[in-house]
Amino acid sequence: MFAILRHRAYRHLFLAQVVALIGTGLTTVALGLLAFGFASRRFERQADTYAIQLLSRRARSETVTSESIDSMAGALGSVALLNHVPRERSSWRHGSIAWRQDYLRRLHGLDHRRLAIDTFVSALRWGAIAVVLAGVAFHVATA
């Protein structure tokens, strides 16, 4: 089976194939992790925004209230404090507490029924569904 690799040209072709497969695999994993991290931070941001929307609705307001922002920003600060996590620390999956608090403060006075993050996350979900369906269709068509 390996006798063919004694020929220089075939050996080089085989090694080129192996390098290409490894490179493609590593690139796919890296892009997948980047996409997961991006989506994870956006879903986390939408969860923070939902808390603000809920608190603002309970206050019978059509706009995001400063009280709801202060409550959620304070809760995020407590999470950082109780877990001994610096407010500025972030990871590939999570935005920093400071980043999340700053975002919430920018929502003050906006109509909480029409926030951009809800539209964006909805588009992200539909895009992910479309990619999965396209992959299934491709698999079925080539099988």
C-alpha positions in Angstrom: 0.0 0.0 0.0 2.8 2.4 0.8 5.0 1.3 -2.0 3.6 4.0 -4.2 5.0 6.6 -1.8 8.5 5.6 -2.9 7.9 7.6 -6.1 8.9 11.2 -5.5 6.0 12.7 -7.4 3.4 10.7 -5.6 5.0 11.3 -2.2 4.9 15.1 -2.9 1.3 14.9 -4.0 0.3 12.9 -0.9 2.1 15.4 1.4 0.5 18.3 -0.4 -2.9 16.7 0.1 -2.2 16.1 3.8 -1.1 19.7 4.3 -4.2 21.0 2.5 -6.5 18.8 4.6 -4.9 19.9 7.9 -4.9 23.6 6.8 -8.6 23.4 5.8 -9.5 21.7 9.0 -7.7 24.2 11.2 -9.2 27.1 9.2 -12.7 25.6 9.6 -12.2 25.1 13.4 -10.8 28.7 13.8 -13.7 30.2 11.8 -16.2 28.1 13.7 -14.8 29.3 17.0 -14.9 32.9 15.8 -18.5 32.6 14.7 -19.5 30.9 17.9 -17.8 33.6 20.0 -19.4 36.4 18.0 -22.9 34.8 18.2 -22.4 34.0 21.9 -21.7 37.7 22.7 -24.7 38.8 20.7 -27.0 36.4 22.5 -25.6 37.5 25.8 -26.2 41.1 24.8 -29.8 40.3 23.9 -30.3 38.6 27.3 -29.1 41.8 29.0 -31.4 43.9 26.8 -34.3 41.6 27.6 -33.8 42.3 31.3 -33.9 46.0 30.6 -37.0 45.6 28.4 -38.8 43.6 31.1 -38.0 46.1 33.8 -39.0 49.0 31.7 -42.3 47.3 30.8 -43.0 46.7 34.5 -42.5 50.4 35.1 -45.2 51.0 32.4 -42.8 52.9 30.2 -42.5 52.7 26.4 -38.9 53.7 26.5 -35.9 52.2 28.3 -35.8 53.7 31.8 -32.7 54.8 33.7 -33.9 52.7 36.7 -33.9 49.5 34.6 -30.4 50.3 33.3 -29.1 51.0 36.8 -30.6 47.8 38.1 -29.1 45.6 35.3 -25.8 47.4 35.3 -25.6 47.0 39.1 -26.5 43.3 38.8 -23.7 42.8 36.3 -21.3 44.7 38.6 -22.3 42.3 41.4 -21.6 39.3 39.3 -18.1 40.6 38.6 -17.5 41.4 42.2 -18.8 38.1 43.6 -16.8 36.1 41.0 -13.7 38.1 41.6 -13.6 39.0 37.9 -12.2 42.4 36.8 -14.9 44.4 35.0 -12.6 44.9 31.9 -11.8 41.2 31.5 -13.3 39.6 28.4 -12.9 36.3 26.6 -13.6 34.9 23.1 -17.1 33.9 24.3 -18.1 36.7 26.7 -17.8 40.5 26.5 -16.4 42.2 29.5 -18.8 43.4 32.2 -17.8 47.0 31.4 -18.6 46.5 27.7 -22.0 45.1 28.6 -22.7 47.9 31.1 -21.7 50.6 28.6 -24.0 49.1 26.0 -26.9 49.1 28.4 -26.3 52.8 29.2 -26.6 53.7 25.5 -30.1 52.3 25.4 -31.5 55.0 27.7 -34.6 56.6 26.2 -35.0 54.2 23.2 -38.2 52.5 22.5 -37.7 49.1 24.2 -40.1 47.4 21.7 -37.8 48.1 18.7 -34.2 47.6 19.7 -31.6 46.9 17.1 -30.2 43.8 18.9 -33.5 42.0 18.6 -33.5 42.5 14.9 -29.9 41.5 14.6 -30.2 38.3 16.6 -33.3 37.3 14.7 -31.3 37.8 11.4 -28.5 35.8 13.0 -30.8 32.9 13.9 -32.4 32.8 10.4 -29.0 33.0 8.8 -27.8 30.0 10.9 -31.0 28.1 9.9 -30.4 28.9 6.2 -26.8 27.7 6.4 -27.9 24.4 8.0 -30.7 23.9 5.5 -28.2 24.7 2.6 -25.8 22.1 4.0 -28.5 19.5 4.3 -29.7 20.3 0.7 -26.1 20.0 -0.6 -25.7 16.7 1.3 -28.9 15.3 -0.1 -28.1 16.5 -3.7 -24.6 15.0 -3.7 -25.6 11.7 -2.0 
